[in-house]
């Protein structure tokens, strides 16, 4: 499940394997190995990946299907507006 999730998140983020590798400080081959389910990243790297995509570790590993939006720094009014947009899209 991790391999599918990281690939889907990478594609949704408009990144190729090289771009994601650079962002995480690993090689393209490492990203390829993760996506092909050959190896799993370390716990520290899992945390970095989750932060990179603003998802929980549970989501990243396939235990939870919820996604989160980081609203740090936004006012309560801005957060309310975003919530309204999300509700309208559901």
C-alpha positions, 0 to 999 in steps of 0.5 A: 500500500505504501508503494501505491500511496507514495506514487499517487501522492507524487503524481498528484503533486506534479513531481517526477521521481527525480524531483521527489528524490531531490526534495527528500535528499535521496536518489531517483533509484530509491524512489523507484525502489519504494514505488516498486515495493522493493524496499521501505524507507526508514522511520525517519524518512517516512516522517519526512515523506509524510511532512512533504505531502502533508499526510499522516503516517497512517495515511502514507502506510495505508492504515487511514484514508484521510488527508489533511490540509495544513492551515497553520498561519491562516485566520479563523475566517480563512479556515472557515472559507476553506472548509466551506469550499471543501464541503461544497465539493463533497 
